[in-house]
């Protein structure tokens, strides 16, 4: 790869260096809070200055950017352990996806799987560009230096490499030999001893690597990449697309639908009655078959998508038959999801609300939405499935972050406590600051609840013993909950 560096490229390198410093300050100094939206602000400011609003795919690009801001804002306004770790990985992926998308040609179909190949290629080109740039930079540095200067620099570096360790050994020995010299050395400014040179060297190297990554990726985005003329991302060139026989598909779908219709008929009494059949308790009924129903639903969705993509639909009667069978499998899948949703709700009523159960509810709602759209796609063949699935997944995930799932868990468990007098304080204690806020609310309602005072006292002492948080870690929820727990009088008699 040959690169031609102009004056504006060197200026942009300095901008990327500043962005690298901001990234190091934001993500490598304790728990992340305010730092994430601050970094996203700086990053998108660089994007707008670099490309001067000359973007393509603006509608989907705007949607992704809004989602990125929502996820980044959750680090400042919401405190949820599960999404904290997940968003650290998802936000950079979304930002990179967005960056490549808005700088790619208008004719490029982003909803196709072939776009993933472009993402990989741009990242490889960015790393390659940075590598070549480093080689060019070193050549220029040594090219402008005379041979005498080069030899002088080499000698100084060798002298420092030998002299610094030797100097440290001599100082230690002299300090041991003379108390006055030791006292003099120890009276040097404290910050000299507090500095961790290894840490600073590591941080500097990290900044350089981040800078080169940003610089390389930004530099290759404007280079047009011609995608290979393949119709399918999964198939090699020159290989025919696999097609399924319609009669075989109809046979499979008829057998599956027959079993599913029998199952749906059995499930109907559970939906329209206040009692359980077969002698099951609520807990046993809820536990029995929930994951199996969810797994079968996913199998149905896989079969449905595969048939829509691969089955030959020649002939009007064959096409109509397939559409009816597709509709039936969507309908029974909806019944299965409703049954699984009801079972999980019963289980929550019996044992309380947890993150896993709330997320399972959310996932089932997402499946219902995409099944509804797939039903429309069955009868309107011009619609694109992957386009809708991608947008819906993005909106759904952003909505989960906005709704503050842990707060939903706390509120539902407190409501259940008011109705049943039961609550799992140990589980709430495993949550983030939101869970601690729930324990404080429970303490205000029932201060003598078993083990509650002890748990809050331990958490209070942990906050007291914790070193002061940095500005990067600031979070409104953590700040509010910390203020509340410090006001509590938790002396145990």
C-alpha angles and dihedrals in degrees: 000000000000116000129193112204119204129187092263089055090058090049090050089051088060089051090052089048089056089048089051090053090049090050092051092048092047103047109025104053106078130289115000121241126126089011095074099059088040091056092045088053091053093044095052091044088059090048093052093046092047099049100024095222094302093138135148130210089035100169097054089035091056091049092052092046091052089050090050091052091048092051092045091047090055088070088062103037106026132047114204121150097208097051092038092067094036096050092051086067101032099050095058090047091051093046091051091046089050093047094052091042098054092045096047124095118280093239092059112110105226094184092065123091089237087076088072088064090055091051091053093045094050091051091050091048091049093053090045091050092052091049093051090044091056090052092050091047093052091047091052093048094052093037093063093048124085121236090251092054092047091053090047092052091049092051092048092050091049090047092051092047091053099034102049097058090041091050092052091052092048093049092051091050093048091049089054092048099048127035093198092054090047091052091048092052092046090053091066114114110292093230090069090065094038093059114096104212093189090054093048092048090051091048092049092051089048091053091050092050093048090047092052091047093051092043094048095048094046091049096054098043093084091053109099114237117201111215118225113262097250124135095208128041092209099051127074119239116275094022119118120242114256115248128191125221112252095220091054091049092049091051092052093045093049091053093047094046092050091057093042093050090053090050092048091051090054092048096053096081090057091057096051102039136070095218135065125246126222096033095282122153118226092255095048093045092048093048094045111092102342096127091038091057092048091049092049089050090054090049089052091050091050092049091047095051092044092051093047090053104037112026119101109237102190113153130038095248093049091049093048092048091051092048091053092049091047089052092051094050090049091050095050090044087056090052090050091051091049090050092049091047091052092048092051091048090053091049091051091050089053101041107017136251125303135174093254092053094047091048090049088054091050092048091052091051089051090051090051090053095050091044088054091051091045088054089056089047090054091063098031104051097185094072122102117229101195091050092057095039092054095049093043093049091051094048092044094051092047090049091053089055092048095050092057100230095204090056089053089052092050094047094048093047091050090050089049089050091055089052101040106014089235128119135152104234091177092060093048087052090059091060126085126264088302090064090048088052088054091053090051090051089050090050090055090052100039112008093175096057108137114274092352096112092047093051092049091047091054091049091048091053091047090056092047092050095044117102117249113284119244124237089254090065098051113134127169095220094049091046093051095046092046090054091050097049093047089058093056121103101221102166107151114221 
